């Protein structure tokens, strides 16, 4: 495992021709490059906007409108945007009109970092006691990750300092149409019918031969009292990235959220990326130490704006920004 600080090669070249005192000045100058501030209020507003469209279930008007809005925001901030349409069939036989949305910053830069979140919402409330067959708002499960990534995209666009790496943000579609635990239908993929968008993207990369040094997925990153414990798949695929992200979160004062503790196995959008695209991707996700494993309102109609906490959004967003601006890990 190797760790490379951003602009590290510049430091090394300058060290060869400077005295020890001037070397120290160079290091101090680079260390002083500021990380921009993540605005939790802005991320919160982006989450509220998504929820206002209604449940973003594929094949619905709200889904189409929300996707168009996400694309418009990214283009307004100067990101290169691609749409990747696909038409999966769900575990219950529904053919979806789905699309992954890919936004790229500095698309010609070779060293790239991948960020991701799913933007669809669950069509059923299978963990609820009423209105089980109705779609949920998905304020935390879906909209929170998108809101944080949109704010990161905006901040990078407006910041006078820029990360030196290229960045790709993939908003995965059709993640949350997986079979409920009560289903007797044979699984349609290796993920119980979940992760349809990430599975498709990983097998049909938006650019031939695309790769990234590592990836960070954000899922359910907005609820009050979130516990970002790492999952087994993240640690197996990218242990140095897990440690660096969790250490950075703690260094920034968010140790109550970034708990350096393994929570167990998990199926989420990072898994197809790891398996199919061979990109080491980790998952920042709220994994509670309770019998529910996730936040209390998971897959219920309680997953509304009332569960969203700006302090949690700040912890996730500021930590990812710091990683993007301060360092990049090369995994071997």
C-alpha positions in Angstrom: 0.0 0.0 0.0 1.2 3.5 -0.8 -0.1 6.9 0.1 0.6 9.9 -2.1 -0.2 13.4 -0.9 -1.7 15.6 -3.6 1.1 17.6 -5.3 3.6 15.2 -3.8 5.5 14.9 -7.0 6.0 18.7 -6.9 7.5 18.5 -3.5 9.9 15.8 -4.5 11.1 17.7 -7.5 11.7 20.9 -5.5 13.5 19.1 -2.7 16.3 18.2 -5.1 17.3 21.8 -5.7 16.6 23.6 -2.5 18.3 23.9 0.8 16.8 22.3 4.0 15.3 25.6 5.1 13.6 26.3 1.7 12.4 22.7 1.6 10.5 23.3 4.8 9.0 26.4 3.3 7.7 24.4 0.3 6.1 21.8 2.6 4.5 24.4 4.7 3.1 26.2 1.7 1.5 23.0 0.3 0.2 22.0 3.7 -1.6 25.4 3.9 -3.7 24.8 0.8 -7.2 25.2 2.2 -10.0 22.8 2.0 -13.3 24.6 1.2 -16.2 24.6 3.6 -19.0 22.1 3.1 -22.3 23.9 3.6 -24.8 21.6 5.4 -27.6 24.1 4.8 -27.1 23.8 1.1 -27.0 20.0 1.2 -30.2 20.0 3.3 -31.9 22.1 0.6 -30.9 19.7 -2.1 -32.4 16.9 -0.1 -35.6 18.8 0.5 -35.8 19.6 -3.3 -35.6 15.9 -4.1 -38.2 14.9 -1.6 -40.5 17.7 -2.9 -40.7 15.9 -6.2 -42.2 12.9 -4.5 -40.9 9.3 -4.3 -38.3 9.0 -7.1 -39.4 5.5 -8.2 -38.4 4.6 -11.7 -41.1 4.9 -14.3 -42.7 7.8 -12.3 -43.1 11.5 -13.1 -41.2 12.4 -9.9 -38.3 10.2 -10.9 -38.0 11.8 -14.3 -38.3 15.3 -12.9 -35.7 14.7 -10.2 -33.2 13.2 -12.6 -33.6 16.2 -15.0 -33.1 18.5 -12.0 -29.9 16.8 -10.9 -28.5 17.0 -14.4 -29.4 20.7 -14.7 -27.6 21.5 -11.4 -24.4 19.7 -12.4 -24.3 21.3 -15.8 -24.8 24.7 -14.3 -21.7 24.1 -12.2 -19.6 23.2 -15.2 -19.4 19.5 -14.8 -19.5 17.3 -17.9 -22.6 15.1 -17.7 -23.5 11.8 -19.3 -26.7 9.9 -19.1 -26.6 6.1 -19.2 -30.1 4.7 -19.9 -30.8 1.0 -19.2 -34.0 -1.1 -18.9 -33.7 -3.8 -16.2 -36.5 -6.1 -15.2 -37.2 -6.2 -11.4 -37.7 -9.2 -9.2 -41.5 -8.7 -9.6 -41.4 -8.5 -13.4 -41.5 -4.7 -13.9 -39.4 -3.3 -16.7 -37.9 0.0 -15.7 -36.9 3.1 -17.6 -33.8 3.8 -15.6 -30.7 6.0 -16.1 -27.4 6.4 -14.3 -26.2 10.0 -14.3 -22.4 10.5 -14.5 -20.8 13.8 -13.8 -17.1 14.4 -14.5 -14.7 17.1 -13.2 -11.5 17.6 -15.2 -12.4 14.7 -17.5 -9.0 14.5 -19.2 -7.0 14.1 -16.0 -5.6 10.6 -15.7 -5.7 10.2 -11.9 -9.3 9.9 -11.0 -11.5 9.4 -7.9 -15.0 7.9 -8.0 -17.9 9.1 -5.9 -21.3 7.6 -5.9 -24.8 7.5 -4.4 -28.2 6.1 -5.6 -30.9 8.6 -6.5 -34.0 6.4 -6.7 -36.3 5.5 -3.8 -37.9 2.3 -2.7 -41.3 1.5 -4.3 -42.6 -0.2 -1.2 -42.5 0.3 2.6 -41.8 -3.3 3.5 -40.6 -2.5 7.0 -43.7 -0.4 7.9 -47.0 -1.6 9.5 -49.3 0.3 7.1 -49.3 1.5 3.5 -46.7 -1.3 2.8 -47.3 -1.2 -0.9 -46.7 2.5 -1.3 -43.5 4.2 -2.2 -41.4 6.0 0.4 -40.0 9.6 0.4 -36.5 8.3 0.9 -35.1 11.5 2.5 -32.2 9.6 4.0 -32.2 6.4 2.0 -31.4 8.0 -1.4 -31.7 11.8 -1.2 -29.1 12.4 1.5 -26.2 10.9 -0.5 -27.3 12.8 -3.5 -27.6 16.0 -1.6 -24.1 15.7 -0.1 -22.6 14.9 -3.5 -24.4 17.8 -5.2 -23.0 20.2 -2.5 -19.5 18.8 -3.1 -19.9 19.4 -6.8 -21.0 23.0 -6.2 -18.2 23.7 -3.8 -15.6 22.3 -6.1 -17.0 24.5 -8.9 -17.0 27.7 -6.8 -13.8 27.1 -4.8 -10.7 29.2 -5.8 -8.6 26.2 -4.9 -9.2 23.0 -6.8 -8.3 19.3 -6.2 -5.6 18.2 -8.6 -7.3 14.9 -9.4 -10.1 14.2 -11.8 -13.4 13.3 -10.1 -16.4 11.3 -11.4 -19.7 11.2 -9.6 -22.1 8.5 -10.5 -25.7 8.8 -9.4 -26.8 5.2 -9.6 -30.4 4.4 -10.5 -32.7 1.5 -9.6 -30.7 0.6 -6.4 -33.7 0.1 -4.2 -36.1 -2.2 -6.0 -34.8 -5.3 -4.3 -37.0 -8.1 -3.2 -38.3 -7.9 0.4 -37.3 -10.6 2.8 -40.7 -12.2 2.5 -40.3 -12.7 -1.2 -40.2 -16.3 -2.6 -39.2 -15.2 -6.1 -35.7 -16.4 -7.2 -33.1 -13.6 -7.1 -32.6 -11.8 -10.4 -29.0 -10.9 -9.7 -26.3 -11.5 -7.1 -27.7 -8.7 -4.9 -31.3 -9.8 -4.3 -32.6 -7.5 -7.0 -30.9 -4.5 -5.5 -28.1 -2.5 -7.1 -29.4 -2.7 -10.6 -27.9 0.6 -11.7 -24.4 0.1 -10.2 -24.4 -3.5 -11.6 -25.2 -2.2 -15.0 -22.6 0.7 -14.8 -19.9 -1.6 -13.5 -20.4 -4.0 -16.5 -20.9 -1.1 -19.0 -18.5 1.6 -18.0 -19.3 5.1 -19.3 -15.9 5.3 -20.8 -14.0 2.2 -22.2 -11.2 1.2 -19.9 -12.4 3.6 -17.2 -10.7 3.2 -13.8 -10.2 5.1 -10.6 -7.7 5.0 -7.8 -10.5 4.4 -5.4 -14.2 5.2 -4.9 -16.4 6.4 -2.0 -20.1 5.6 -1.9 -22.4 7.7 0.3 -25.7 6.1 1.4 -27.9 7.1 4.2 -25.6 9.9 5.4 -28.2 12.3 6.8 -29.9 10.9 9.8 -29.5 12.2 13.4 -27.1 10.1 15.4 -25.7 8.3 12.4 -23.0 5.7 13.0 -20.6 5.3 10.1 -19.1 1.9 10.8 -17.3 0.3 7.9 -18.5 -2.9 6.2 -16.5 -6.0 5.5 -16.5 -5.5 1.7 -15.1 -2.0 2.0 -12.3 -3.1 4.3 -11.4 -6.1 2.1 -11.3 -4.0 -1.1 -9.6 -0.9 0.2 -8.4 -1.0 3.8 -6.0 2.0 3.5 -8.9 4.1 2.2 -11.2 3.1 5.0 -8.6 3.9 7.6 -7.7 7.2 6.0 -11.3 8.4 5.6 -12.2 7.3 9.2 -9.1 8.9 10.6 -9.8 12.1 8.6 -13.3 12.2 10.0 -12.0 11.9 13.5 -9.3 14.5 12.9 -12.0 17.0 11.8 -14.0 16.5 15.0 -16.5 14.0 13.6 -15.4 10.9 15.6 -18.8 10.4 17.0 -20.0 9.6 13.5 -16.9 7.9 12.0 -16.6 4.8 14.3 -13.6 2.7 13.3 -15.3 -0.6 13.8 -16.5 -3.3 11.4 -20.2 -3.8 11.2 -20.3 -6.9 9.0 -21.2 -7.8 5.5 -23.3 -5.5 3.3 -24.8 -5.4 -0.1 -24.7 -1.9 -1.5 -23.7 -0.1 -4.7 -20.0 -0.4 -4.0 -20.1 -4.2 -4.2 -20.8 -4.4 -8.0 -18.1 -1.7 -8.5 -15.6 -3.8 -6.6 -16.5 -7.1 -8.2 -17.2 -6.1 -11.8 -15.3 -2.8 -12.4 -12.4 -3.9 -10.2 -12.3 -0.4 -8.5 -11.6 -0.5 -4.8 -14.7 1.4 -3.4 -15.7 2.0 0.2 -19.1 2.8 1.6 -19.9 5.6 4.1 -23.2 4.4 5.4 -25.1 4.6 8.6 -24.8 1.1 10.2 -26.2 1.1 13.7 -25.3 -1.1 16.7 -28.8 -2.3 17.2 -31.1 -5.1 16.0 -32.3 -3.0 13.1 -28.8 -2.5 11.7 -29.9 0.7 9.9 -31.7 3.8 11.1 -35.1 3.3 12.6 -37.1 4.7 9.7 -35.3 2.6 7.1 -37.8 1.4 4.4 -40.7 2.9 6.1 -42.8 6.0 5.5 -41.0 7.6 8.4 -38.0 8.3 6.1 -38.9 11.9 5.6 -37.1 15.3 6.1 -37.8 14.9 9.8 -35.0 12.4 10.1 -32.4 14.6 8.4 -29.8 16.3 10.6 -27.5 18.9 9.3 -24.7 17.9 11.6 -24.6 14.5 10.1 -24.5 16.0 6.6 -21.6 18.2 7.6 -19.6 15.3 9.0 -20.0 13.2 5.8 -19.5 16.1 3.4 -16.6 17.9 5.0 -14.7 14.6 5.4 -15.0 13.6 1.8 -14.0 17.2 0.7 -10.9 16.9 2.8 -9.9 13.6 1.2 -10.4 15.1 -2.3 -8.4 18.2 -1.6 -5.6 16.8 0.7 -4.6 13.4 -0.5 -5.2 10.5 -2.8 -4.3 6.9 -2.1 -3.0 4.5 -4.7 -4.0 1.0 -4.0 -1.9 -2.0 -5.1 
